[in-house]
């Protein structure tokens, strides 16, 4: 069977193997998909070993999305734009890097959650690899403003400058990101590390949606903070499935159905 993996640290919690098993069963594709734990600083060696041993593709999660960008030998336009890669594919003797995060997030927000974000205020928390892949797709939705807030404000400034020609994007510090946002997205690594993220209730506009790109127990602390402020809480399970479907399309040439997979994982 063609072999695929999800590479990360931590990675034991990842639902990607179950998601791709469901996709493979539904589409009749013969493939094996596993988890690959890699130590920080060892990404290039581990990825070389996997693809050198016949691996066909990999999903890449925290903290390696910028490492995967450097590792890839060619890249899609959206990966180049993001400066981060979450999907690797062996293509014609080369390793192609793609970024499916933005497409997955936007589909979950708009198709699954029914949000209309044109003219709305969006706050993106974090400026690392997880955030990089979603800035351009969010700006393509024509928000009134997209504020990128990060603990190190200079990183937020750098990211805002990178996408300044695509729409109204502004940097801010994590301690004072502004007020009254219609959508607040958590792309920081605090959830995966089990750390709290202090936010003033004023960042949530009445009727706001709070979305953590993490899912399950990892997202609970952020979503409880949002719920207490009156916001609609949503975790990133839908995004995970939707971006996985984009990866599956790149690897196998077929786009799997996602709604039933999301429902089954929610039920479990």
C-alpha positions, 0 to 999 in steps of 0.5 A: 500500500502507498504510505502516508503519515502525519508528522508532529510533536505532539502527535499521539492525539491526532485524528488524521489516521482515522480521518484518512482511513474513512476517506480511503474506505469511502473512495476505495483507495488503498493506502496506509496512514500512520503517526510519526513523532519527530523531535524538534530540530530533526524534521528534515532527517525524519522526512528524508527517511520517510520519503526515501523509504517510499513514503508518498505523502505527509501531513505536517502539524505543529511545530513543523510547518515552517520546517516543511516549507524549507524541506519541500523542493517545489511548492504550490502558490498558496504554500509560497504565499503562506510561507508554511507547508502542512502537506507534502507529496512525492510528485515526479521525483520531487517533494511538493509542498502545499498548504491546505489549512486556509481552504479547510478553515474557510470551508468549515467557517462558511459551508459548515458553520454558515458564517458570512464574514464580508464586512466583519471584524476578524481577530487572528491570535498567533503569527506562527505556522498555523496562522500563516496558512489562513491569512490570505484565505481570510482576507479573500472573504473581504472582512472589514479588518483582519487583526493579527495579534501575537505575544511578540508583536514584531512577528505580527507586524511581519505577517501583516506586512507580508499580506498587506496588499491582499486586504485590510490587515493590521498587527497588534500585541496579544495583550491589547488586540482591540475590541468587538470582533465578530470572529476570534480565531485561536491559532496559537500553540497554547491549546496544544500545550494546555496553557490558558490564553487570557483575553478580555471579554471586550474582544468578543462582539455581541453574537461573535464566534470564537474558533480554536484551530485545535480540537477536542480537549485541547480547545476547551480552555479557550472555548470556555473563556469565549462561552463565558463572554457570550460568544459562540464556541467552535473547535477546529475539528471541521477544519481538520477534516476539510484540510485533510480532504484537500490533502487527500485530493492532492495525493489521490486525485479524488475529493472525499465527502466530509460531512459524514466524517465530521458527524461521525467524529463528533458523535464519537 
